[in-house]
Amino acid sequence: MPPRDVAEELLGYYQAALAAADPARVVREGLAAREVVLELGRDRPHWIVALGKAAPAMAGAALSHCADAGFQVAGGLVVGTVTSADGTARDPLERVAGDHPVPGFRSAHASERLGALTERVGRDDVVLLLLSGGTSSLVGAPIDSVRAEDLAALHAVLLGAGVPITRINAVRKRFSRWGAGRLAAALKCSRVIPILLA
């Protein structure tokens, strides 16, 4: 195969990989696949919770989908690595930044804001839960029996150990306020529609 053909083929693979990992596309496709569930909750308030490094793009796609479908967005929270101005009437989402890759003060604040939001969600409300990489750190806060500095130290040690992320997550979720299904438990009375960008 001539070098030009190889380069074009490699470029095609690269572009396909980028398209497959596009946060907005993942959300659009995920919501389209759950159209029936969304329609069942049409009369209920919708909440958007986007957590992780891709949270802003995922939240934007969810807002667009809700606007196009005529769903009422009551509010929500976007936690990423940077923050932007608070929402408008079209974008009623609170936006905060957490710390990454080790949780710190901003992550503790983001965790508190997430807790406040879960208390506002009503029974049978629809929650679009959009998760991407970095969530554990960005909303990283300890469970009651663990100090914040100890949780941060645990994150740092695990990340420096060179073990796979699945093993890191298996350990740190046990000490994190929103790990090990605790966020799901806080939203148990609502209709949660999860979309994960791995």
N, C-alpha and C positions, 0 to 999 in steps of 0.2 A: 504494500500500500504506500503510495507517495506521501512524503512528509506533510503536504498541505491537507490531504484527506485525513490523516491521523489527527492533525491539529483541529480540523473542523469537527471530527467525531468527538474528540475530548471536550471541545467547547460545548457541543450539544449535551454531553453528559453533565457538565458543570451547570449549564442553564436549567436542565431538568431537575437537578438536585436542589438548586435555589428555589425553583417554582414549587417543588414538593414541600419545602420547609417554610414557605411564605406564611407568616402568621395570619394574615387576613384571609388567605385562601383556606387555611385549615378551619378557621371559624365559619366562613361561609358554607363550606362543605359539611361541617359538623352540624350546623343549624338546619341546613337543608335536609339532612338525614333524620332530623328529629322534628320534622314539620308537624307531624300528627300530635306529638306531645305538646308542642308549642301552641298549636291551635286549641287543644283542650284547655289550656290556661289563658286563652285570649282575654277573658274578662278580668283577670287578676293582674295586679301590679307586677312588673318585671324589674328585676335588679340585675346589675352587671357587676361581677366581682372578677377582676383581672389581676392576676398575681404572677410576677416573674419578669425576666428580662424582655420578653416580647409583649408584655401587658399592654402598652399603649396601642400598638398595632391591632392586637386582638380586640381590645375594647372598642376601637374605632370601627372595626368591621361589625361588631355586635350592635353598636348604636345604629349603624346604617341599615342593618338587617331589620332591627326593630322599627325604625322609621318607615322603611319600605312596606313592612307587613302591618303597620298600624298598631303596634303594641305600645302600651303605656310604660315608659321607663320611669320608675319612681325614684331611682337614684342608684348609687353604687360606689365602688371603690376601685381605683387603679393604683397598684403598687409596683413600681419599676425601679430602675437604677437612677433615674432623674425624674424631676417633677415638672409640671407645667401649670399654667394658670388654672384656677378652678373652672368648673363647667359653666356653660351658658344654658339657656332654656332648651336648646337642642342637645346639649351635652351636660347633663346634670350629675356628672360623676365627680367625686372627690378624688384628687390625685396627690399622692405622697410618694416620697422616695425612701427606700430602705437601704441598708448597707449590704455590700456584696464583695467578696465571698464569705466574710465573717460578720455575723450580726453585731450591731452596735446600737447607739442611741436612736438613730433614725429607724432602725428595724423595730425597736421597742415601741416607738411612736406608731409605726405602721400597724403593728400587732394590736395596739389599743384601738386604733381606728377600725380595724377589722372586727374587733369585739363589739364596738359600738354599732357597727352596721348589722351584725347578726341579730342584735336585739331589736332592730327596726323592722326586720323582715317578718311579715305576717304569715299566719297559717295558710297554706296552699298558694302563697305567692310563688312566682317563678323566678329562680335564680340561675342566671347564666354564669357558671363557674369556669373561668378560663385560666388555665394553669400552664406555665412554661418554666423553663430552666431558671434556677436561682431563687425559686419561691421560698425554700427552707430558710435561706439566709435573709431575704428581703423582709419577711414577716417574722424573723427569728426572735422569739422571746421565750424565756424558760417557763416550765410548769412551776407551780407554787413552791415546791420544795427545793428548787435549784436556783442558784444565784446567776444573774445575767453574765457576770464575768466568767463564771465557770462554763456556761453554755458557749460563750465566745471562744474560750480556750479549747473546749472539746471540738468545735468546728475547725479551729486552726490545726490542732493535732491530727484530726482525721484527714483533712485536706493535704497535710504535709506527709502523710504516711504512704501515699501512692497507691491506696487500695481503690478498687472500682467504686463508682458513685453509688451503685446499688447497696454495697456494704456500708458505705458512709451513711446513707439514708436510713438503713436498718437500725443503726445505732442512735443517730441524733434525733430521730422522730420520737423516741421514748422520753426525751427530756424537753421537747419543744411544745409550747402552748398549743400550736395548731397542728402538730404532727399526730401520727397514729390514729387517724380518723376523728380527731377532736373537732375539726371544722365541720365535717359531715354531721356530727352529733349536735353541734350548735345550730345547724340548719335543718334538723330532722323533720320539722313540721312543714317545710316548704317543698316545692317541686324543683329539685336541683337538676340542672342539665349540665353535666361536666364535659368540657372539651380540653383535651390535653395535647400540648405540643411537646413531644419528646425530644 
